[in-house]
Amino acid sequence: MKKVLLAAVFLAGFSFSFAQEAQGTKAGQNEDKDLMTWYHKDFATSKVYGVNTENAYKYLESKGLKPKTVVVGVLDSGVQVDHPGLIKNVWSNPNEVPDNGKDDDGNGYIDDVHGWNFIGGKNGDIDVDNMEVTRVVAKYKPIFEGDDSTKNKANQAKMPEEFAMYMKSKEIFAKKSVEARQGAQTYTMINELIPNMVKLLGGKSVTPENVAAIKPPTDQKDAIALQVLNQVSQSPEFKGKSSAEFEKSMREQMKEALDQVGPEAKQYDLSYDPRKEIVGDNYDDYYEKNYGNNHYEGPDAMHGTHVAGIIAGLPQGKEIQYGVASRVAKIMSVRTVPNGDERDKDVANAIRYAVDNGAKVLNMSFGKPVSPGKNVVWDAFKYAQDKGVLLVKAAGNENEDVAEHVAYPTNFKSNTDEKPFVNNVLVVGASTNRNNELRAGFSNFNKNMVNVFAPGEEIYSTVPHNEYKYLQGTSMASPVVAGAAAVLLAYMPNLKPDQVIEALVKSSNPSTENQFSNFSQAGGVIDLKKAAEYAYTNFYNGKSSNVKKPAKSVKKGVKK
């Protein structure tokens, strides 16, 4: 599931706390130019754990290397391919004639000029879909907990793996469905209390002192509103705002919150299934591949557009944001992830589509706790490995050890395995710009199953409607690494996926923070310039066609 993290007040009973998982602000609301590009910084000179983007380009060019374009597949919610900050770096299928209604290149996908959409069809595009645990409970509840107890026990014995997955899904479903309902009720209540809060402020600004001076109201709604004000007056997002500014900001925050939690009623609805009506494929046929449409953006492309900008965004107008691989990468949009959990069939087909159409790096900022079709996805992983394609995957945002709480798709067939079953998957955790709190509080971790960390908090990038926004999550850290990998492959295209992974792991800047070395293999945050040095020194063989070689001196009269 694509997970955009919310910045909003969360109400539990009558106590309030700010969610650690936060969306950011739109362009223009925060004009801190330094913050907008912090993830590119050089740690050696700034002491901020950026990825040293500019010095990496300078180093590679100093070696006489000439870059080749690298196509990066963004397997996500969709991408606004005509965004001013992306349009020049969007991949175009050279063998497809745009909008002629024909499959010119014969790959089974009509008019796939900038990619493909595996969660759409003739009848439109899927926006909200179920969580995977919902689909599992809906499918297996009649089989394992039907009316016939004897048949139930027989099925449980006959299908032990499916039964174990069902029981895990049932437990998660029971917990999360309740949380979803409570979340929707919470944000609805806070949204309705905004006028009460404004009234209590009486035209004064939001400060702890002004809020503390408010006489305790006798009206119940006003009393609850005052509790919210007490909390928000401590927050940098609201502190010091005028009454009018506070109202505007709160309404924006609550709209974002409600837009995210609203669909969760459908995500946990056992009877809801948009697949057949919209996509029209035979979902039970995991090996069916010719379905979908060429709607690259889809109904909600915020997540995918933000990811694309981190990889290959270009400065435009007054915007200074740029992606790590902005000079060398082209974005291929492969729409795979709905507002809900991605389906294994779509993930497998998206991987194969991107590989077959020339992508050398695939970014996968999604994950879920169960995977009924994991074997089909693993086959696609192996297919990508055989074709020399690197898969970069977000570790997840649950603040969990991924060995104890598996986040599919995973490159480990068992959490007890010492090594992954493929060598082309790079798993990424999220770091911050705070050295004393380097691991983002939401980021998953594991010393063996997470390879590296990269900036994933307060990341400024492109979003739909030609806008920009700060978002955070391992979903943002993963494309930082995908962009870094694209840079290495652009200048040294002979590198293999496992060599790219080794270069990024071995050259990461270590942290002195307690426990950080136990969060990933690298024990630090990637440094693209150091990774370029490592790859050039250890793997580059000097035979790649993109190196500018000095002319040979020939002695006259001497035959060789």
N, C-alpha and C positions, 0 to 999 in steps of 0.2 A: 504493500500500500504506500502510495505517496503520502508523506506526512508533513504538512506545513504546520509549523508550530505557532501557537497563538500567544499574543500578549494581551491578556485580559484578566479582569478580576474574577476569581473563581469562588463561588459561594458553596460552602458545605455546612448545612444547617444555618447557623447564624454567625459562623466564623469565616473570615476571609483570608485568602493568601494569593499572592500573584503566582500564576503558573510560570514555571521555569522555562517552559517551551514557548518561545515568543516569535511572532511575526514582527516585522519591522515597520518602518514608515515609508510613505511614498516619496518620490523625488520631490525636492523642494521643501520638504518638511525638515530635512536635516542636511545642511549644506557643508558638513564637515568633509572637505575634500580629502583629508588625510584618512579618515575612516572609510571613505568610499573605495579606496584602493589598498587598504592596509594589508590584505592577504598577499600582495606582491612584494612586500618589504624584504630586505636583506637582514637576517638576524645579526650578522657580524657587526653591522654598523648601527642598526636601529634598536637591537635587543628586543625586537618584536618578532615572534615566530611566524613570519611570512615565508613565502616559498622562493624568494630570490629570483623573480622572473626575468628582470632586465639583464642581470649579470649572466644568466644562463644563455641568453641570445648572444651577448657580447663574446662569451667564451667560445661558443660553437662557431660563430663567424670568424673569430681569430684563428681558428684551425683551417680556414679555407673551405669549410663545408657549405654547400648550397642546399637550401631546404626544398623538399618536394611536398606537395600538398598531401595532407593526411585527412581522410574522411572519418569523422567520429559519429557513430550511431547513437542518438539519444533515445533510448527506450523509455518512454515516459508518458505523461498525460497529453502530449501534443506540444507543438511549438508554433508561435506566431512567426511564420517564415518571412513575412514582409515587415517585421519590426525594423525601424531605421538603424538600430544598433546591431542587427543580425543579417539583414538582407544581402549584404555583400559577401557574407561567409556561409551562405546556405548552399548545400550540395544540390546539383542538378544532374539528373540522369542523362548522360550524353546520348543514350540510345532510345530515348522516348520523346516523341513529338507531343508537346503540351496540348491538352484539351481536344484531342481529335477522336476520343472515344475508342481508341484502338490500343492493343497491347503490342506496341511496335517492337519491343525487344524480346517478346516471347517468353517472359518470365512468369506469366500467369497473373500479372497485376496491371490493370488498364490505367494509363496516364499516371503512373507512379513517378512523377517528375522530381519531387523533393523527398520522397519516402513513401510510407504506407501507414494505413490505420487498420489495425487488427481488431478494434473494438467498435466498428461501425459496419454499416451495410446499406442496402438499397433504401431502407426505411429510416435512415438517420444515423445518429451516433450515441453510444452509451455514455451517459454522464455518471449517474449513481449506479453502483452495482453492490452486490453483497460483500460482506467479509467472507473469507474462505471458511472460517469456523461455522458461519451460518449455512453455507452450502453443504458442508460435511454433516452437520446436525440434521438438516432437512432431508438429505439423501439416506442417511443410515439409521435415523431414529426408528422408522418402521421395521427395519431389518433386525436391529439389536434390542429394541424395546417396544415391540409391537404387542398386539393383544394376546398372541400365543406364546406363553413363557417357554414351552418346550422348544418351539422353533427358534426363539430368541437365543437360547443357550446353545443350540446346534450351530446357529450362524456365528455366534461369538467364538466357538471352538474352531469352526471351519475358516474363519477370516480373522486370525489374531492381530495381524498388522492393521487392518481396517478398524477393528474394534478398539485397539489402543489409540488410534488417531481420533476415533469418534469420542472416546472418553475424554481425551485431552481437549478436543474442540468443545465438547459439552460444558466442561468446566470454565473455559475461557468465555464461551458464549453467555453463560449465566452471569458472569461477573461484568463483562463489557456491555451487555445489553442494558443492564441496570444503570451502569455509569452513563451510558448514552442518554437514557431518559432523564437522569438527574442533571446531566450537563445542559440539555435543552431547556429544562425547567429553570435551571440556575440563570442562564444567560437571558432568558425571556424575562425573568423577574428583575434582574439588574437593569435591563433595557427599559422596562416600565417604570423603574424608580428614578430615572435620570431627571425628570421634571422636579421630583421631590428634592433631589440633591441640589439642583440649581436654586430652588426656592430657599433651602436652608442656608445657602451661601449668601443670599441677600445682596448680590452684586459684588461681593468681596472675592479676592483671588484665593486659589487653593493653596493654603499653607497649613502646617500643623497647628500654628498659633490661632489662625482664624477658625479652623475647624474645632479646636478645643474650646473656643469661646462660645460655640453654639449651645444654647440652652437645651437640655435633653427634652425632646418632644414627647407629647402624650399620645399622638397618633402613631399607630403601629407601623404604617408604611414609612412615615418620616423617621421613626426610630431605626428601622432597618437601613434606610437611606443614609442615616448618620454613621452607621457602622461601616458602610462602604466608603464614605468620605474620610473617615478616620484612617482607613487603610490606604486609599489612593493618595492622600495628602503626603504620604511618606515616599511615594514612587517618583523617580525622576521624570517619568512620562507625563505626570500631571502636576507635579509640584511647581508652584509659582504661576500656573496658568490663570488667566482671567476667567471669570464665570462663563463668558461666552466661548472662550477657547476650550475650556473644560467640557462644556456641553457638546461642542462639535467633535472633539477628540473621543469622548466617551461613546457618542453615537457611531462613530467610525469603528471603534474597537468592538462594540457590541454587534455591529453588522457583520464584521469579519468572523466573530465568534459564532453567531447564529448561522452564517453561511456554511460554516464547517460542521457544526454539530447538528444542524437541521437534517441533512441527508442520512444521519446515522439511524434514524427510525427505519429507513428502508434497508440500510446495510445489515440490520439485525432482524429483519422481517423474514420469517421462514417461508412465507408464501410468495415473496417478491422475487422475480427472475426476469430481467429484461432481455436476456440473451436471444431467445428464439425469435421474438417479435422483431428485434432491431437488427441483429447480425444475420440471423437466418441460416447459420451453419448447423451441422450435426455435431453438437458440442461433445458428445461421447466419443467421437472419432478424433483421437489425439493426432492422427497423422494427416488429417485434412488440412490443406494449407491455402487453397485458393478461395479466400473470403475476405471481406473488408471493403474499404474504399480509400480514396486518396485525400481525405480530409485531414490535412497535416496538423491542424490546430485543435479541432474538436471543441466541445462546449466549455471546457475549463482548462486553459493551457498555461495557467500561472506557474505551476511547478516546473513543467518542461521548458518553458521559455526562460525562466530564471536559471535553470541548469545550463541551457544552451549558451546564455550570455556569459556564464562563468568560464565556459570552455573557449568560446570564440567571439564574444562580443567585441564590437569596435566602437571607439569614441565617436559621437556625432552631436552636432550642435554644442550645447553647453555641457553635455554629459561627458565625463572623463572616464567612465567605467570601461574596462576592457578585459577580455578573457585571457587566460594563461596562454592559450595557443592561438591568439587572435591573428597572428602573422602567418600561420601555417595550416590552420584547420578549416574544414568545411563541415557543416552540421547536416546530418541526415535525420529527419524526424520519423521515428517509428512509433506510432501511438499504440501503447500497450497497457497503460495503467489508468483505470477509471477512478472515480471518487468512491473508493472501496478497495477491495483486494484484486490485484491482477490475477488472471487465470493462467494456469500452467501451459495450456495449449497455446495461448497467445504469446507467452514469453518465449517458448521454444521456437515458434514460427518467426517471431521478431528477430531473434538471434540469427537464425538461418537466413532470413531476408537481408539483414544488414551485412552479414558476412558475404553472401553471394553477390551483393551489389557494391563491394569494394571497401567497406568500412574496415579499418585496421584496429580501431579502439571502439568499444561499446561501453556506454555509461548506463548503469542500472541502479537508480536511486529509488529502490523499493524493497519490500520484504514482508513476510508474514510468518506466523508460527506453525502452520501446517501446510502440507503440499501433497495433495492426492496424486498429482501427475509428476512427481519429482524425477522419476526415471526418464521421462520424455525431455525434461529440462536438462538433466544430466547428459543425455545423448547430444543435445544441442551444445552444451559446454564442450564436449569432446569434439564435436564437429568444428567448433571455432578454434579449438587447440590445434587440430590437424591442419587448419588453414592459416595458422600463425596469427590469430586475432586475439588481442588482449581484452578481457572483460574486467571492468572496474565496477565494484559494487559497494554500496553504502552499508555500513555495519548495523545501522538501526538506531532508533531514538528512545529506547526504553530504559536506559541506564542499567543494563544487564550484562552479565557475562554470557557471551553467545555460546559457550560450551554447555552452559546450563539451560539456556533459553535459546533454542535454535531459531535462526532467522533465515527462512528459505527465500530464494534459492541459495544453497550453500555448496561450497566446493569440498566439503567433507561429508562422506556418506554416513559417517558415524561420529558423534562428538567425542568418542574415545580414540579415534584414529590419530596417529601422530603426524601424518602427512595428508595433504589433499589428494584427491584422485586425479586431478588435472593440474597443470602447472601454469595455466594462463589466466587465473582469476586473482585479482588484487582487491582486498577488502579494506575499507577505509573508515576510521573513526574521526570524530570532529574535535578540533582544538579551538582555543580562544586566543585573543590578543592580550591575555592577562597571564603573566609568567607564574604567578603564585596560585593560579587556578586554570592550568593549561588544558586539562581535559574538560570539554563542555559537559555540564552536569547531566545532559540528556544522553550522551553518547554511549553506545554499547562498546564492549572491550573484550579482549582476551589475548594473552601473550602469544598463543600459538595460532589462533584462528583469525585474528585481525592483523594485517600486515603493517599498515602505517596509519599515522594521523595527519590531518591537513586542516587548514582553516575552515570552520563550518559555522561560526557564530558571527552575527552582524555582517553578512555578506551582501553587498550591494550589486544588483544585476537587473537585467531586462525582465519586464513582465508585460502581459498583453495590454493592448490599447496604447502602444508606443510609450509606455511608462517604465519607471524604474522603482525598485523597492529593496529594502533590507529583508532578508529571510534568514532563517538558521535551521540547522539540522545536519545529520550526516548526509542528507540529500544534497547539501551544498558542498560538503567536503569531498565527496566522491568526484564531482566534475572538476574540482581543482586538480585532483590527481589524474583524471582522464586527460585534462589539458596538458599537464606536465608530461604524461606519457606520449601524447601526440607530438610535442616539441622534440622529444628524444627521437621518435621514429621519423620525423620530418627530416632531420639532419643526419640520422644514422638508420636508414630504412632496413638495413640488414639485421638489426637487433631482433632477437626473438622475445616473445612475451615474458619468459622466465628471466631473461637478462634485464629487461626493463624493470621487472619487479625487484630483482636483486639490487640493481643500481639505486632505486628509490629507497629500499629498505636500508641498505648498508651506508648510505650517505646522509641519512636523516640527522637533523640537529637534536642531540639528546637533551632531555630536560633534567634539571636537578631537583624537580619537585618530587616529593615522596610518592612512591608507588607508580609514577608515570611509566617507568621502565617495564612494569608488569602489564601494561594495557595493550601492548602490541609487540610484534616481532621487532620492529625498529626501535621502540622505546623513545621515540621522538617524533618530530614533525618534518615532513619532507622539505628538501632544499634542492630545487631544480638545477641550480648551477653546479652543486656538488655531485648531483646525480649524473649530469652531463660529463663532468670530469671522470667520474667512476666508469661510466659506460665507454667513454672514448679510450680510456687507459686500459681497461680490462677486456673489452669486446670488439672494439673497432678494428677491422683488419686492413683498412686502407684500400680495399678493392671496390668499395661502393662507388657507383657511377656519379654520385653527387659531390665528390670531393674534387677540388681544383688542384691538379697535380702539377708540380714544377716541370718545366721542359727539360728533357735530357740533354746533357752536353755530349757532343759527338766529336771525337778526335779525328781529324782528317788523316786519311791514309791508313787507318787501322780498321781491319775487318773483324766483325764479331760473329 
